[in-house]
């Protein structure tokens, strides 16, 4: 019984203090979009750049802990010839304790130009992603002490199909994105009669940012904000980000800092009563664009007084740009030029 109790305690702690990055929600929203990977969360960003892009990411939380959360993603996107249409694809595998999910999306995006001349950037983009997510709950090790009427003792699975839709707007050095993820309300999934059930995975994402630089300077700075809202749980969070770029002979060096704060508190027992705290992540990131290759590293630290583990969350991003055309626009717009 002690062995089984420890497992359930681990799951409960993960659910409480990782509520904004849970498995079973579709592709989790971390800070990897800041590593030249906005397409991962915004379908309208497929093919927006002057290069086609391949991105691989690997994220591991709480090193040394069994069943710790991990995430791996692969994405590719690019224009269809010289036209306004673009396509993309994403595959991911996410594991969080005894729950896991794998999924894949296909994306179509369309880009409308409103520029008065070919060098000014004024573009509105739309994107639609269609995909599936397979959820799994592994209960094969839950019955170490014998029979339990609410535990099946097997690996259970279910599959849902869903849609993501959004738009992006770029005007010179300014940009804005908005997306509704998991648009469809699927039938509820309930692995056990008293188990986990969910039927509304809809999430709203909004981002806005601008790139600033002095004329002739090799440095540029990009502040941005992202707001996230989950429809079913009414949870909200906000990211405040800053990135700095330095142009080099071989490409570009960049670094940044992201601060995520939940706008909703989680309650817990502190020995003398009930207290609450709001989820906070501090994420520094560094990267380099070397010719057609991209390398990036992010480290997320959970800045709360009560956490499951004091270790950070590490993530690597590897990328490759291909089918590049010359930079079209006179703007400081790293996502486009």
C-alpha positions as CSV (number, residue, x, y, z in Angstrom):
1,X,0.0,0.0,0.0
2,X,2.9,2.4,0.7
3,X,4.3,1.9,-2.7
4,X,0.9,2.7,-4.3
5,X,0.4,5.7,-2.1
6,X,3.8,7.1,-3.1
7,X,2.8,6.9,-6.7
8,X,-0.5,8.7,-6.1
9,X,1.3,11.4,-4.1
10,X,3.7,12.0,-6.9
11,X,0.8,12.4,-9.4
12,X,-0.9,14.8,-7.0
13,X,2.1,17.0,-6.5
14,X,2.7,17.2,-10.3
15,X,-1.0,18.1,-10.8
16,X,-0.8,20.9,-8.2
17,X,2.4,22.6,-9.0
18,X,2.6,22.1,-12.7
19,X,-1.0,23.0,-13.5
20,X,0.0,25.4,-16.3
21,X,2.1,22.7,-18.1
22,X,0.1,19.5,-17.6
23,X,0.1,16.6,-19.9
24,X,-3.3,15.7,-21.4
25,X,-3.8,19.2,-22.8
26,X,-2.3,18.9,-26.2
27,X,1.1,20.2,-26.9
28,X,2.3,21.9,-23.6
29,X,3.1,25.6,-23.8
30,X,6.6,26.3,-22.4
31,X,9.0,29.0,-23.5
32,X,10.4,27.1,-26.5
33,X,8.5,29.5,-28.8
34,X,11.2,32.1,-28.0
35,X,13.9,30.0,-29.6
36,X,13.0,31.0,-33.1
37,X,10.1,28.5,-32.9
38,X,6.8,30.5,-32.9
39,X,5.2,28.0,-35.3
40,X,5.2,25.5,-32.5
41,X,2.2,27.4,-30.9
42,X,1.0,29.7,-33.7
43,X,-0.1,27.9,-36.9
44,X,-0.2,31.2,-38.7
45,X,3.6,31.4,-38.4
46,X,4.1,28.5,-40.9
47,X,6.1,29.7,-43.8
48,X,6.3,33.3,-42.6
49,X,10.1,33.5,-42.8
50,X,12.3,33.8,-45.8
51,X,13.6,30.2,-45.1
52,X,11.9,26.9,-44.6
53,X,12.6,25.6,-41.1
54,X,13.1,22.4,-39.2
55,X,13.2,22.5,-35.4
56,X,13.8,19.7,-32.9
57,X,13.4,20.3,-29.2
58,X,14.0,18.1,-26.1
59,X,12.9,19.1,-22.6
60,X,13.6,17.3,-19.4
61,X,12.3,18.3,-15.9
62,X,13.7,17.2,-12.5
63,X,16.8,15.2,-13.4
64,X,17.1,12.1,-11.2
65,X,13.4,11.7,-10.5
66,X,11.5,8.7,-11.8
67,X,8.6,9.5,-14.1
68,X,9.6,13.2,-14.3
69,X,7.9,15.2,-17.1
70,X,9.6,15.2,-20.5
71,X,8.7,16.6,-23.9
72,X,10.1,16.1,-27.4
73,X,8.9,17.9,-30.5
74,X,9.8,18.0,-34.2
75,X,8.4,20.7,-36.6
76,X,8.9,21.7,-40.2
77,X,7.3,24.5,-42.1
78,X,7.8,26.6,-45.3
79,X,6.3,28.4,-48.3
80,X,4.9,26.6,-51.3
81,X,7.0,28.1,-54.0
82,X,6.8,31.9,-54.4
83,X,3.1,32.1,-53.6
84,X,1.3,33.2,-50.4
85,X,0.5,29.7,-49.2
86,X,2.6,27.6,-46.7
87,X,2.4,24.3,-45.0
88,X,3.8,22.8,-41.9
89,X,3.8,19.7,-39.6
90,X,4.4,19.0,-35.9
91,X,4.9,15.8,-34.1
92,X,5.4,15.5,-30.3
93,X,5.7,13.1,-27.4
94,X,4.9,14.3,-23.9
95,X,5.2,12.3,-20.7
96,X,4.1,13.4,-17.2
97,X,4.3,10.7,-14.5
98,X,2.0,7.8,-15.6
99,X,0.2,9.9,-18.1
100,X,1.6,10.4,-21.6
101,X,0.4,11.7,-24.9
102,X,1.7,11.7,-28.5
103,X,0.3,13.8,-31.3
104,X,0.8,15.2,-34.8
105,X,-0.5,18.2,-36.6
106,X,-0.6,19.3,-40.3
107,X,-0.9,23.0,-41.0
108,X,-2.0,25.3,-43.8
109,X,-1.2,29.0,-43.7
110,X,-1.9,31.9,-46.0
111,X,-0.1,35.2,-46.0
112,X,-1.6,38.4,-47.3
113,X,0.6,41.4,-48.2
114,X,-0.6,45.0,-47.7
115,X,2.7,46.8,-48.3
116,X,2.7,49.8,-50.6
117,X,6.2,48.8,-51.8
118,X,8.1,45.5,-51.8
119,X,10.5,46.4,-49.0
120,X,8.0,47.5,-46.3
121,X,6.6,44.6,-44.2
122,X,2.9,44.8,-43.7
123,X,1.5,41.2,-43.7
124,X,-1.5,39.4,-42.2
125,X,-1.3,35.7,-41.9
126,X,-3.9,33.0,-41.1
127,X,-3.2,29.4,-40.1
128,X,-5.2,26.2,-39.5
129,X,-3.8,23.0,-38.0
130,X,-5.5,19.7,-38.0
131,X,-4.2,17.0,-35.7
132,X,-4.7,14.0,-33.4
133,X,-3.6,13.3,-29.8
134,X,-3.4,9.9,-28.3
135,X,-3.6,9.8,-24.5
136,X,-2.3,7.0,-22.3
137,X,-2.6,6.1,-18.7
138,X,-0.2,3.4,-17.5
139,X,-1.6,1.6,-14.5
140,X,0.4,-1.6,-14.9
141,X,2.5,-0.9,-11.7
142,X,-0.4,0.4,-9.6
143,X,-1.5,-3.0,-8.2
144,X,1.6,-4.1,-6.3
145,X,-0.5,-4.7,-3.2
146,X,-3.3,-6.6,-4.9
147,X,-6.8,-5.9,-6.2
148,X,-8.3,-2.3,-6.3
149,X,-11.8,-1.8,-7.7
150,X,-11.0,1.6,-9.2
151,X,-7.7,0.6,-10.9
152,X,-7.7,-1.4,-14.1
153,X,-4.0,-2.4,-13.8
154,X,-3.5,-2.0,-17.6
155,X,-2.3,0.7,-20.0
156,X,-5.4,2.5,-21.2
157,X,-5.5,4.8,-24.2
158,X,-7.9,7.1,-26.1
159,X,-7.5,9.3,-29.2
160,X,-9.0,12.7,-30.0
161,X,-8.9,14.8,-33.2
162,X,-8.8,18.6,-32.9
163,X,-8.1,21.9,-34.7
164,X,-6.0,25.0,-33.9
165,X,-6.7,28.3,-35.7
166,X,-5.0,31.6,-35.5
167,X,-3.6,34.7,-37.2
168,X,-0.4,36.8,-37.1
169,X,0.2,40.4,-38.1
170,X,3.6,41.9,-38.9
171,X,4.1,45.6,-39.5
172,X,7.7,46.6,-39.9
173,X,9.3,45.8,-36.5
174,X,6.0,45.1,-34.7
175,X,4.1,41.8,-34.5
176,X,1.1,40.3,-32.9
177,X,-0.3,36.7,-32.8
178,X,-3.5,35.1,-31.6
179,X,-4.5,31.4,-31.6
180,X,-7.3,29.2,-30.3
181,X,-5.9,25.8,-29.7
182,X,-8.1,22.7,-29.5
183,X,-11.2,24.4,-31.0
184,X,-13.4,21.3,-31.0
185,X,-15.2,20.1,-27.8
186,X,-14.5,16.4,-27.9
187,X,-16.4,13.8,-26.0
188,X,-15.0,13.4,-22.5
189,X,-12.3,10.9,-21.8
190,X,-12.6,9.0,-18.5
191,X,-10.1,6.2,-18.0
192,X,-11.7,5.1,-14.7
193,X,-15.1,5.7,-13.2
194,X,-13.6,8.0,-10.6
195,X,-10.6,8.9,-12.7
196,X,-9.4,11.8,-14.8
197,X,-12.0,13.2,-17.1
198,X,-11.7,16.2,-19.5
199,X,-13.7,17.3,-22.6
200,X,-12.7,20.9,-23.1
201,X,-9.0,21.5,-23.9
202,X,-9.5,24.9,-25.5
203,X,-6.7,27.3,-24.9
204,X,-6.3,31.0,-26.0
205,X,-2.9,32.5,-26.8
206,X,-2.1,36.1,-27.5
207,X,1.4,37.6,-28.1
208,X,2.6,41.1,-29.0
209,X,6.2,42.3,-29.4
210,X,8.5,44.8,-31.2
211,X,12.2,44.8,-32.1
212,X,14.1,48.0,-31.4
213,X,17.6,49.0,-32.7
214,X,19.6,52.1,-33.5
215,X,20.4,52.8,-37.1
216,X,23.7,51.1,-38.1
217,X,23.9,49.2,-34.8
218,X,24.7,45.5,-34.6
219,X,22.5,45.1,-31.5
220,X,18.7,44.9,-31.4
221,X,16.3,44.3,-28.6
222,X,12.9,42.5,-28.6
223,X,10.5,42.9,-25.7
224,X,7.3,40.8,-25.9
225,X,4.3,39.6,-23.9
226,X,2.3,36.4,-24.2
227,X,-1.1,35.9,-22.5
228,X,-2.5,32.3,-22.1
229,X,-6.1,31.4,-21.0
230,X,-7.5,27.9,-20.5
231,X,-11.2,27.7,-21.1
232,X,-12.2,24.7,-18.9
233,X,-10.3,25.6,-15.8
234,X,-10.4,29.4,-16.1
235,X,-6.6,29.5,-15.5
236,X,-4.6,32.4,-16.9
237,X,-0.9,33.2,-17.1
238,X,1.3,35.9,-18.6
239,X,4.9,35.7,-20.0
240,X,7.0,38.9,-20.0
241,X,10.0,38.4,-22.3
242,X,13.1,40.3,-23.4
243,X,15.6,39.2,-26.1
244,X,18.8,40.8,-27.4
245,X,20.4,40.0,-30.7
246,X,23.9,40.7,-32.0
247,X,24.7,40.4,-35.7
248,X,28.0,38.5,-36.4
249,X,29.9,37.7,-39.5
250,X,28.8,34.0,-39.3
251,X,25.2,34.7,-38.3
252,X,23.6,36.0,-35.1
253,X,24.1,35.6,-31.3
254,X,21.1,36.1,-29.0
255,X,20.0,35.7,-25.4
256,X,16.9,36.4,-23.4
257,X,14.9,36.2,-20.3
258,X,11.3,35.1,-19.8
259,X,9.2,35.4,-16.7
260,X,5.9,33.5,-16.5
261,X,3.4,34.1,-13.7
262,X,0.1,32.4,-13.2
263,X,-2.8,34.8,-12.4
264,X,-4.5,32.1,-10.3
265,X,-3.2,30.7,-7.0
266,X,-3.0,27.0,-6.0
267,X,-4.0,26.2,-2.4
268,X,-2.0,23.9,-0.1
269,X,-1.7,23.0,3.6
270,X,1.3,24.7,5.3
271,X,0.9,23.0,8.7
272,X,-1.0,25.9,10.4
273,X,-3.7,26.4,7.8
274,X,-4.3,26.8,4.1
275,X,-2.0,29.0,2.0
276,X,-1.8,29.7,-1.7
277,X,0.9,30.5,-4.2
278,X,1.0,31.4,-7.9
279,X,3.1,29.5,-10.3
280,X,6.2,31.4,-11.4
281,X,8.9,30.4,-13.9
282,X,12.1,32.3,-14.7
283,X,13.6,31.2,-17.9
284,X,17.0,32.4,-19.3
285,X,17.8,31.4,-22.9
286,X,20.8,31.6,-25.2
287,X,21.2,30.7,-28.8
288,X,23.2,31.1,-32.0
289,X,22.3,31.2,-35.7
290,X,25.4,29.8,-37.4
291,X,24.9,30.0,-41.1
292,X,21.8,27.8,-41.7
293,X,21.9,26.1,-38.3
294,X,20.2,27.1,-35.0
295,X,21.3,26.0,-31.5
296,X,19.5,27.1,-28.4
297,X,19.3,26.3,-24.7
298,X,16.7,27.3,-22.1
299,X,16.7,26.7,-18.4
300,X,13.4,27.2,-16.5
301,X,13.5,27.7,-12.7
302,X,10.3,27.4,-10.7
303,X,10.4,30.3,-8.3
304,X,7.9,29.1,-5.6
305,X,8.4,28.4,-2.0
306,X,6.7,25.0,-2.2
307,X,7.9,22.9,-5.1
308,X,8.3,19.2,-5.9
309,X,12.0,19.5,-6.7
310,X,14.4,22.4,-6.7
311,X,16.0,21.3,-9.9
312,X,15.5,23.2,-13.1
313,X,13.9,22.3,-16.4
314,X,16.4,22.0,-19.2
315,X,15.6,22.2,-22.9
316,X,17.7,22.1,-26.1
317,X,16.6,23.3,-29.5
318,X,18.3,22.3,-32.8
319,X,17.3,23.9,-36.1
320,X,18.1,24.0,-39.8
321,X,17.0,26.6,-42.3
322,X,16.8,25.6,-46.0
323,X,15.3,26.8,-49.3
324,X,16.2,30.4,-48.2
325,X,15.6,33.4,-50.4
326,X,17.1,36.8,-50.0
327,X,15.8,39.0,-47.2
328,X,12.9,41.0,-48.7
329,X,12.1,43.6,-46.1
330,X,13.8,46.6,-44.5
331,X,12.9,45.8,-40.9
332,X,14.3,44.3,-37.7
333,X,12.0,41.2,-37.8
334,X,14.0,38.1,-36.9
335,X,10.9,35.8,-37.4
336,X,10.6,37.0,-41.0
337,X,14.0,38.1,-42.4
